[in-house]
Amino acid sequence: MPILPVTVRISHTLASCALRAVACLNLAAGGLSAHAQGLTTEPPAPAVLGGSAGTAWEQRLLSQLPRVDDAHRADIGVYVRDLASGISVGYKAGQDWYIASSVKVPVAIAVLRAVEAGQLSLDTPVTLRASDYVDGAGNTNRQAVGTPLPVRLLIDQMIIHSDNTATDMLIDLVGVRQVNDVVTSLVPQGFGRITTLADVRRLVYGQLTPAASRLAGQDLLQLHRQPDDKARLALLSRLTGVPQQHFRLKTLDAAWRAYYASGANSARLDAYGELLSLIATGHALEPQSTRYLLGVMKRTVTGSRRIRAGLPPGTVFAHKTGTQRQRVCDSGLVSVRGAAQPVVIVACAQGEPSTARGENALRDVGAAICRSGLITSGVTDAPACPVVPPDAVAPSKSKPAPASVAGGPRAGPVARPVAR
């Protein structure tokens, strides 16, 4: 029978995790390793910490996640934590996953900490420079150079619309080192280096030629506007003055795989879940900033076909999405009726050339969580859980042993990925 990389655990209080983050994450990583070595399709009783017995939802979810994984060409990773009980479930959550625009939540934390310290305010104007332009969603890159934009607007654009230009303006405001320092202070292990969104593009193109480090913001916009990879490579050659035959790799797919393998802008899903847990419990920001950030995350408009599509209509989901070539993620906090604390959900899919079919895999993760009873007061297969249609386009797969994200996705053409 296949080995399933899943784990269940009951954590100690998050307050103690905030004070002892290294120990807590090391303990979580150990649990993942132990279960990954021995859990089969008939999972044993969950590993329990703190002297409490497990509940029904986690066993049901554990049985469903491998089925979701097998039903899609995309490989999925999932981390779920019920903050009310402390029980968490991980499916390949201890591996490194490229989280794309999910890094924008740590950026928001760094900016709001600067607000708390009195270094700036939500109304502080930030002037748009030509070097700030990055391709992607949102309206900021449509503004003219020299336009003053308040921090409040930039945070809205960054989280709600996943605006890359707004993100890089905020990163420049507080410093990319400060963003990384904030993450390390909260979750000492499990996150790779966070970069600007423009540097994501330069690092990818840099896999082809080191001259890509000189690409300007307008160059990045031109590259994104090309109709396909062939035209993109031709333009890159013209912009850098490097003949294509001298590129170190032959395709952009190969460049993206090499970039993903670097570990930049990646994280373990259990580590990202810990970050969300610290936000929810007030250990990342002061109360006013916590309310503000969660309020913005509740207004996110991207990812309507991902986790949210598998949850009951009207579910309050404060979340952030991430999208890149053959990568989709959705992570956030689900408010549960009658519960004092929300449920943390972190999910990513990789290796599917079609963003829409990758989103379907995350939709099915949301539906599996709903059917488990976790967010429906213990009612399994609750009528409120959406009935999701089978993915009629992507065939199911017979999956090999799971591999780390650093190994790279299956190659396949994807036109003009947009980070969201």
NUVORO-812705 format. One line per field, with one value per residue (C-alpha): residue number from 1; residue in one letter; x, y, z. Coordinates in steps of 0.02 Angstrom, whole numbers, plus 50000, padded with zeros to 5 digits. Each point is the difference from the previous one (the first is absolute). Example, Ala and Ser with C-alpha at 12.3 -4.5 7.8 and 13.67 -1.06 7.14 Angstrom:
REM NUVORO-812705
k [1|2]
r [a|s]
xx [50615|50069]
yy [49775|50172]
zz [50390|49967]
This chain:
REM NUVORO-812705
k [1|2|3|4|5|6|7|8|9|10|11|12|13|14|15|16|17|18|19|20|21|22|23|24|25|26|27|28|29|30|31|32|33|34|35|36|37|38|39|40|41|42|43|44|45|46|47|48|49|50|51|52|53|54|55|56|57|58|59|60|61|62|63|64|65|66|67|68|69|70|71|72|73|74|75|76|77|78|79|80|81|82|83|84|85|86|87|88|89|90|91|92|93|94|95|96|97|98|99|100|101|102|103|104|105|106|107|108|109|110|111|112|113|114|115|116|117|118|119|120|121|122|123|124|125|126|127|128|129|130|131|132|133|134|135|136|137|138|139|140|141|142|143|144|145|146|147|148|149|150|151|152|153|154|155|156|157|158|159|160|161|162|163|164|165|166|167|168|169|170|171|172|173|174|175|176|177|178|179|180|181|182|183|184|185|186|187|188|189|190|191|192|193|194|195|196|197|198|199|200|201|202|203|204|205|206|207|208|209|210|211|212|213|214|215|216|217|218|219|220|221|222|223|224|225|226|227|228|229|230|231|232|233|234|235|236|237|238|239|240|241|242|243|244|245|246|247|248|249|250|251|252|253|254|255|256|257|258|259|260|261|262|263|264|265|266|267|268|269|270|271|272|273|274|275|276|277|278|279|280|281|282|283|284|285|286|287|288|289|290|291|292|293|294|295|296|297|298|299|300|301|302|303|304|305|306|307|308|309|310|311|312|313|314|315|316|317|318|319|320|321|322|323|324|325|326|327|328|329|330|331|332|333|334|335|336|337|338|339|340|341|342|343|344|345|346|347|348|349|350|351|352|353|354|355|356|357|358|359|360|361|362|363|364|365|366|367|368|369|370|371|372|373|374|375|376|377|378|379|380|381|382|383|384|385|386|387|388|389|390|391|392|393|394|395|396|397|398|399|400|401|402|403|404|405|406|407|408|409|410|411|412|413|414|415|416|417|418|419|420]
r [m|p|i|l|p|v|t|v|r|i|s|h|t|l|a|s|c|a|l|r|a|v|a|c|l|n|l|a|a|g|g|l|s|a|h|a|q|g|l|t|t|e|p|p|a|p|a|v|l|g|g|s|a|g|t|a|w|e|q|r|l|l|s|q|l|p|r|v|d|d|a|h|r|a|d|i|g|v|y|v|r|d|l|a|s|g|i|s|v|g|y|k|a|g|q|d|w|y|i|a|s|s|v|k|v|p|v|a|i|a|v|l|r|a|v|e|a|g|q|l|s|l|d|t|p|v|t|l|r|a|s|d|y|v|d|g|a|g|n|t|n|r|q|a|v|g|t|p|l|p|v|r|l|l|i|d|q|m|i|i|h|s|d|n|t|a|t|d|m|l|i|d|l|v|g|v|r|q|v|n|d|v|v|t|s|l|v|p|q|g|f|g|r|i|t|t|l|a|d|v|r|r|l|v|y|g|q|l|t|p|a|a|s|r|l|a|g|q|d|l|l|q|l|h|r|q|p|d|d|k|a|r|l|a|l|l|s|r|l|t|g|v|p|q|q|h|f|r|l|k|t|l|d|a|a|w|r|a|y|y|a|s|g|a|n|s|a|r|l|d|a|y|g|e|l|l|s|l|i|a|t|g|h|a|l|e|p|q|s|t|r|y|l|l|g|v|m|k|r|t|v|t|g|s|r|r|i|r|a|g|l|p|p|g|t|v|f|a|h|k|t|g|t|q|r|q|r|v|c|d|s|g|l|v|s|v|r|g|a|a|q|p|v|v|i|v|a|c|a|q|g|e|p|s|t|a|r|g|e|n|a|l|r|d|v|g|a|a|i|c|r|s|g|l|i|t|s|g|v|t|d|a|p|a|c|p|v|v|p|p|d|a|v|a|p|s|k|s|k|p|a|p|a|s|v|a|g|g|p|r|a|g|p|v|a|r|p|v|a|r]
xx [50000|50061|50081|49904|50094|49870|50002|49881|50049|49931|50107|50029|49934|50053|50061|50133|50038|50031|50125|50075|49976|50157|49953|49821|50049|50135|49870|49880|50135|50039|49818|49994|50154|49937|49831|50070|50099|49860|49821|49903|49828|49928|50070|50035|49937|50066|50155|49938|50096|49938|49903|49842|49920|49973|49829|49909|50033|50186|49985|49870|50107|50152|49904|49940|50158|50092|49845|49998|50185|49974|49853|50104|50158|50057|50091|49922|50064|49884|50012|49846|49996|49848|50055|49858|50059|50182|49982|50092|50007|50140|50011|50175|50000|50181|50066|50056|49868|50016|49869|50005|49896|49965|50159|49895|49929|50173|50027|49839|50057|50166|49912|49873|50138|50081|49832|49992|50176|49949|50120|49857|49810|49869|49981|50186|50016|50123|50054|49991|50166|50038|50103|49847|49903|49970|49881|49849|49827|49940|49997|50158|50106|49874|50037|50120|50176|50002|49824|49991|49907|49958|50059|49819|49961|50158|49957|49825|50068|50133|49882|49830|50058|50175|50080|50187|50047|49916|50091|50171|49964|49961|50151|50110|49917|50047|50144|50004|50117|49871|49868|50112|50048|49817|49965|50151|49951|49827|50040|50186|49997|49907|50007|50118|50067|49865|50045|49914|49879|50109|50147|49896|49998|50184|50048|49900|50073|50167|49996|50020|50126|50079|49966|49817|50047|50000|49820|49899|49817|49942|50104|49905|49835|50052|50055|49835|49900|50079|49878|50103|50166|50082|49967|50050|50170|50029|49961|50110|50143|49974|49983|50157|50104|50033|49967|49876|50127|50103|49858|50047|49832|49895|49823|49908|49926|50177|50037|49848|50045|50175|49930|49878|50142|50091|49875|49968|49822|49962|49940|49943|49812|50003|50116|49883|49857|50095|50016|49813|49968|50107|49902|49833|50050|50076|50182|50057|49924|49915|49809|49957|50122|49938|49820|50053|50101|49866|49870|50100|50029|49812|49978|50117|49922|50126|49981|49810|50019|50123|49970|49850|49910|50001|49933|49818|49932|50027|50147|50115|50173|50142|50130|50136|50032|50160|50017|50149|50049|49931|49973|49840|49975|49862|50024|49898|49886|49822|49880|49898|49829|50001|50189|50111|50144|50006|50065|50166|50007|50156|49997|50107|49999|50143|50041|49838|50026|49819|49970|49813|50028|50123|49865|49879|50118|49997|49810|49992|50112|49876|49856|50091|50026|49816|49943|50113|49887|50136|49911|49821|49983|50053|49871|50085|49943|49894|49873|50083|50159|50002|49990|50150|49998|50138|50143|49951|50158|50147|50015|50030|50174|50088|50117|50182|50078|49980|50150|50054|49951|50185|50005|49898|49831|49960|50042|49860|49959|49911|49965|50026|49982|49935|50048|49844]
yy [50000|50178|50102|50159|50152|50056|50045|50045|50085|50102|50151|50091|50177|50119|50123|49876|49966|50185|49995|49834|50004|49901|49858|49996|49995|49871|49894|50022|49953|49844|49949|50020|49892|49861|49989|50017|49842|49892|50058|49897|50014|49935|50135|49953|50100|50178|50052|50107|50124|50076|49850|50022|49877|50043|50037|49933|50138|49973|49814|50037|50137|49887|49871|50129|50098|49857|49974|50184|49988|49846|50079|50143|50014|50134|49944|50077|50045|50046|50060|50024|50054|50020|50139|49964|49822|50012|49849|50015|49891|50007|49920|50027|50157|49976|50018|50164|50076|50153|50116|50141|50151|49922|50093|50158|49960|50010|50163|50069|49947|50091|50158|49998|49975|50158|50088|49936|50066|50173|49994|50030|50002|49923|50170|50024|50035|49895|50068|49880|49989|49927|49864|49942|49930|49812|49899|49919|50036|50164|50180|50073|49970|50102|50155|50133|50017|50126|49957|50003|49847|49979|49846|49952|49992|49901|49870|49984|49977|49876|49887|50020|50005|49923|50152|49971|50181|50052|49858|50054|50181|49939|49885|50147|50107|49886|49904|49820|49956|50059|49890|49848|50047|50012|49827|49926|50078|49922|49833|49965|49847|49952|50157|50033|50172|50124|50114|50142|49947|50084|49896|49843|50041|50050|49839|49895|50087|49995|49811|50035|50142|50100|50158|49985|50080|50167|49986|50155|50007|50046|49856|49880|50070|49978|49821|49959|50071|49882|49872|49845|49936|50005|50186|50027|49918|50101|50162|49950|49975|50175|50082|49920|49995|49815|49883|49862|49867|50063|49981|49874|49911|49974|50031|50107|49843|49945|50173|49995|49826|50059|50152|49897|49885|50150|50007|50186|50053|49824|49931|49844|50003|49963|50150|50113|49931|50049|50177|50010|49928|50136|50132|49927|49990|50174|49948|50078|50173|50112|49982|50149|49944|49821|50054|50110|49864|49867|50124|50029|49812|49970|50114|49900|49982|49878|49812|49987|49829|49932|49957|50115|49905|49844|50086|50038|50159|50152|49926|50137|49962|50123|49940|50034|49911|49965|49960|49966|49882|49829|50061|50052|50029|50059|50029|50081|49995|49933|50068|49858|50037|49982|49978|50123|49972|49976|49853|50020|49933|50001|49910|50000|49904|49979|49916|50039|50109|50061|50127|49961|49815|50041|50107|49853|49897|50134|50012|49814|50023|50127|49881|49859|50114|50046|49819|49951|50094|50118|50160|49933|49968|49819|49959|49896|50018|50148|50059|50172|49927|50034|49850|50020|49924|49881|50076|49944|50065|49942|49810|49923|49936|49855|50099|49958|50030|50185|50110|50165|50158|50033|49859|50105|49971|49900|50106|50074|50162|50135|50169|50160|49944|50138|50004|50015]
zz [50000|49965|50136|50036|50067|50125|50182|50140|50160|50143|50036|50164|50016|49864|50130|50053|49815|49976|50143|49950|49810|49961|50116|49938|49818|50031|50087|49853|49876|50101|49998|49812|49977|50110|49916|49825|50031|50063|49964|49873|49923|50163|50116|50180|50146|49990|50092|50144|50105|50160|50062|49896|49882|49818|49926|49848|49874|49983|49961|49867|49924|50000|49901|49873|49961|49912|49893|49952|49959|49890|49909|49929|49899|50121|50157|50156|50172|50142|50179|50109|50183|50110|50116|50121|50037|49945|49884|49835|49844|49872|49829|49929|50108|50055|49823|49923|49885|49891|50075|49871|50054|50169|50052|49997|50171|50080|49906|50076|50174|49978|49940|50142|50127|49931|50023|50179|50032|49937|49853|49878|49993|49890|49919|49963|49812|49899|49831|49854|49908|49829|50084|50100|49852|50001|49893|50081|50067|50075|49942|50073|49846|49901|50103|49936|50066|50142|50062|50191|50067|50186|50094|50034|49814|49964|50133|49928|49825|50059|50100|49918|49819|50019|49920|49973|49971|50162|50089|49941|50050|50176|50006|49949|50133|50145|49921|49940|50143|50125|49918|50017|50179|50050|49930|50087|50166|49989|49916|50015|49888|49842|49891|49857|49955|49947|49855|49908|49864|49869|50060|49976|49814|49998|50089|49877|49848|50088|49983|49814|50007|50143|49897|50053|50167|49908|49938|50044|50049|49825|49931|50112|49940|49819|50031|50083|49854|49874|49928|50041|50066|49828|49984|50181|49974|49841|50092|50147|49877|49929|50171|50070|49841|50027|49851|50040|49956|50146|50127|50134|49985|49845|50064|50125|50076|50042|50070|50112|50063|50042|50088|50103|50051|50076|50143|49986|50046|50058|50167|50087|50012|50186|50023|49901|50104|50157|49934|49970|50173|50079|49905|50055|50183|50008|50016|49835|50016|50126|50012|49889|49864|50013|49972|49855|49911|50022|49938|49841|49976|50012|49850|49887|49827|49924|50017|49990|49918|50129|50183|50013|49860|50109|50157|50043|49919|50109|50095|50066|49933|50033|49876|49873|49836|49905|49815|49890|49859|50047|50178|50090|50187|50115|50186|50135|50151|49996|50130|50076|50072|50189|50011|50091|49880|49811|49898|49910|49821|49893|49832|49844|49836|49879|49835|49909|49844|50008|50138|49992|50033|50138|50078|49987|50107|50136|49984|50035|50152|50066|49968|50091|50151|49996|49988|50146|50120|50061|49951|50008|50187|49981|49866|49865|49820|50054|49871|50005|49925|49812|49886|49886|49825|49949|49901|49827|49915|50103|50016|50169|50029|50080|50110|50031|50169|50042|49959|50076|49907|49977|49874|49878|49918|49847|49848|49897|49910|50097|49922|50099|50181|50113|50182|50107]
